[in-house]
């Protein structure tokens, strides 16, 4: 099960239990909409309560990442699990986005907020 929050140019997903294909499709639909109408977005994934994901989610994620390789600015992954940390780094091969893994939610959100500050 997932919960999704979104604001301009950002999508935040929290996963509870197993991340299923239906969950991923819900996330994918929102991201497609936001990218189409807002341009590149930041992603925030809270995986602290995720216990796993189905194999079809892994395959869908690879296809999605390749299709949207230039549609993300920053991706913050919140987890304490080494497997999910490694997986986040592997995902970096498919997208042109900054990917950071955090153990503290405040640090992850602060890092995403930095991308919103105008550069001079």
C-alpha positions in Angstrom: 0.0 0.0 0.0 1.2 3.5 -0.7 0.2 7.1 0.1 1.0 9.8 -2.4 1.3 13.5 -1.7 2.1 16.1 -4.4 2.8 19.7 -4.7 4.1 21.8 -7.6 7.1 19.9 -9.1 7.2 17.3 -6.4 5.7 13.8 -5.7 6.1 12.2 -2.3 5.4 8.5 -1.9 5.3 6.5 1.4 5.2 2.7 1.0 3.7 0.5 3.7 4.2 -3.3 3.5 4.7 -4.7 0.0 5.0 -2.4 -3.0 2.7 -3.9 -5.6 2.3 -3.3 -9.3 -1.0 -1.6 -8.7 0.8 0.8 -6.3 3.4 1.5 -8.9 0.9 2.2 -11.6 -0.9 4.7 -9.3 2.5 6.5 -8.8 3.3 6.3 -12.5 0.0 7.9 -13.5 0.5 10.9 -11.2 4.1 11.4 -12.3 3.2 11.2 -16.0 0.5 13.9 -15.4 2.8 16.2 -13.5 5.7 15.9 -15.9 3.4 16.6 -18.8 1.9 19.8 -17.2 4.8 20.9 -14.9 8.0 19.6 -16.4 10.7 17.9 -14.4 9.7 16.9 -10.8 11.5 16.0 -7.6 10.6 12.6 -6.0 10.6 11.7 -2.3 10.3 8.0 -1.4 9.8 7.0 2.2 10.6 3.3 2.2 11.1 2.9 6.0 8.0 0.8 6.3 8.3 -1.1 3.1 8.9 -4.8 3.5 9.5 -5.6 -0.1 8.3 -5.4 -3.7 7.0 -7.7 -6.3 9.2 -8.8 -9.2 6.8 -7.1 -11.7 7.4 -3.8 -9.8 11.1 -4.1 -10.3 10.7 -4.6 -14.0 8.2 -1.8 -14.3 10.5 0.5 -12.4 13.4 -0.1 -14.9 11.1 0.6 -17.9 9.7 3.7 -16.2 13.1 5.0 -15.3 14.4 4.6 -18.9 11.3 6.2 -20.3 11.6 9.2 -17.9 15.4 9.5 -17.7 15.3 13.3 -18.0 12.0 14.0 -16.2 13.4 14.2 -12.6 15.6 16.7 -10.9 16.3 15.2 -7.5 15.2 11.9 -6.0 15.4 11.5 -2.2 15.1 8.0 -0.8 14.4 7.6 2.9 15.4 4.2 4.2 17.6 2.4 6.7 17.7 -0.8 4.7 21.0 -1.5 2.9 19.3 -3.4 0.1 17.0 -0.4 -0.7 20.0 1.9 -0.5 21.9 -0.3 -3.0 18.8 -0.4 -5.3 18.6 3.4 -5.2 22.2 3.7 -6.4 21.6 1.2 -9.2 18.5 3.3 -10.3 20.8 6.2 -10.8 22.2 4.5 -13.9 18.9 5.0 -15.7 18.0 8.6 -14.8 19.7 11.9 -15.2 18.8 13.1 -11.7 20.6 13.6 -8.4 19.8 10.6 -6.2 20.5 10.7 -2.5 19.7 8.2 0.3 18.8 9.5 3.7 18.1 7.9 7.1 16.5 11.1 8.5 13.3 12.6 7.0 14.2 16.2 7.8 17.5 15.9 5.9 15.8 14.4 2.9 13.2 17.1 2.8 15.8 19.9 3.3 17.9 18.5 0.4 14.8 18.6 -1.9 14.0 22.2 -0.8 17.5 23.2 -1.9 16.6 22.4 -5.5 13.8 24.9 -5.3 16.0 27.8 -4.4 16.8 30.1 -7.3 20.4 29.9 -8.5 22.3 33.1 -9.0 
